[in-house]
Amino acid sequence: MDQTNKADGMMLTLLAHARVAAEAGEVPVAAAVTKSNGKVIAIAENRMKRDGNALHHAEMLVIFEALRVRQTSRLEDCDLWVTLEPCTMCAGAIAHARLRRLYFGAFDVKAGAVESGVRFFDQPSCYHRPEIYGGLSAAAAADLLRAFFRDRR
């Protein structure tokens, strides 16, 4: 399987998890941490409302779980996949965990902090910058988010 098929497959998996989050009333975002060979270590979805915790973004939860599974404080040989461009909080967690690569779907012009907004990894105070690949399955991820918010208005 080539890289494009692997990326498409991962994003399809994450979009399915994001739909589960939406059905539970959460903003439909899901994330996964994989080893460099593509093997999934952990998958999570937004759980802020269900857990009553503003910090429970999919990225935060999946990084925490991957660290627990690997029994380590760093994920240098791992990649993070997420359906939406991470916010500043999550970008900070990505840097602290030393993730190797970041793959994300939809761009978030309002709260994103990677290619939008503060561009966290471009700041001189940021000591670790993963390789970044944005816009994977962006239309599908953005459509899911738009439908979620449209249904709530």
Protein Blocks (a to p, Z undefined) as FASTA:
>chain_A
ZZklmmmmmmmmmmmmmmmmmmnopacdddddddfkopafbdcddfklmnopaklcfklm
mmmmmmmmnopabdfkbccddfbdcdfklmmmmmmnopabdcdfbdcfklgcklgmjllm
lpfklcbdcdddehiaklmmmmmmmmmmmmmZZ
